[in-house]
Amino acid sequence: MKQNTVPKWLLPVLLVGCVAVSAVAQPQEQPEAVAVAKVVERIRQAIPMPGIAVAVASDTGIIFTQGFGTLDAEGRVAATGDACYRLASVSKTLTAVAVMRLVEQGRVGLDSPIQRYCPQYPFRQYPVTVRQLLAHCSGIRHYNGPAENYNRRYFPSVTESVGIVANDSLLFPPGTQFHYSTYAFNLLGRLVEHVSGQPFEQAIATLVLAPAAMRRSGSIAQIRQAGDAQIADGYTRTLAGQVVPANPLNLSDRVPGAGLVSTASDLARFALALFQHRLLADTTLRLMWTNAQFGSPEHRVAMPCGLGWFVAATPLGKLVMHDGAQSGCRALLMILPEHRIAVAMLANMEGDDLTEAMQQGGMELLRLAFSQSQPQR
């Protein structure tokens, strides 16, 4: 059986692992901070945007966090490392960790059918397992056209969002192909609710946000109810290069897979909590961050991702990551697990060119952090 390849959007990451970072230090500024700022400003100059936030972390703490620009095109609210941005599909990493915490507790079986934990999803000809959902090989579809991509309908619960695909046929027998699906994560969100006995937003706070000290993260509703943080406005560019508000969308149809909000600093804290095993044991992290494989030994199918994370080899070692692409925002979380280094980037602009620029810039920052962590000879 043919093995799946790495998605095209991940390829630029594998091509820039040896990019050097250099900067001229300014008086009274740390050379490392100047170098980070230079990388970020290069991204902003190449792709004009209102704001972007960046954080770099190691296993000992947050090395760098800063915002550049503003949260709005009018320039009223300055961007900071603690400013709230939509995570888009980076939300999947938090949901995956929540699921794996329940697996560690013995309350969820990775190879159990999802219907055990999400009875709203009917049984199919083939079993659909928790592991297959996490690895994007369940056969459940992704968005079907612009109307779903730019959803305007309000879904009052994760259970109702499961209904989007509840009556659809599978695209293929589960475990035989890779097909990225945000809707698959609605089923995982319902699993988290069912097993924890809490609504998804409360469960993700209990299982992930609180133990990771992510105090400015959660659903859009949670952030707005807290009332102490503005979520960055979302923008796009016209063909003439003008920055204008992006198409609105309602994220209630995809909260577990693409509907959470966070800050660059909180994403760094998330990585730090993973490094320090405050969320998952090392054996669980290794499983989550290893390419998932399905089928018999004679007909193994390897996926380009682990369980909720994409996995790739780079000149700096194994890379685990997820990015997010959504109307009016781009998000990125990149981790070198062997070196315990992480980079988070959040922007309130959309565009495939920005996705690529953030991946390349993220790899540069990982290399910078890696070089600083090596013993001086």
Secondary structure, 3 states (H helix, E strand, C coil): CCCCCCCHHHHHHHCCCCCCCCCCCCCCCCHHHHHHHHHHHHHHHHCCCCEEEEEEEECCEEEEEEEEEECCCCCCCECCCCCEEECHHHHHHHHHHHHHHHHHCCCCCCCCEHHHCCCCCCCCCCCCEHHHHHCCCCCCCCCCCHHHHCCCCCCCCHHHHHCCCCCCCCCCCCCCCCCCCCHHHHHHHHHHHHHHCCCHHHHHHHHHHCCCCCCCCEEHHHHHHHCCCCECCCEEECCCCCEEECCCCCHHHCHHHHCEEECHHHHHHHHHHHHCCCCCCHHHHHHHCCCCEECCHHHCEECCECCCCEEEEECCEEEEEEEEEECCEEEEEEEECCCCEEEEEEECECCHHHHHHHHHHHHHHHHHHHHHHCCCC
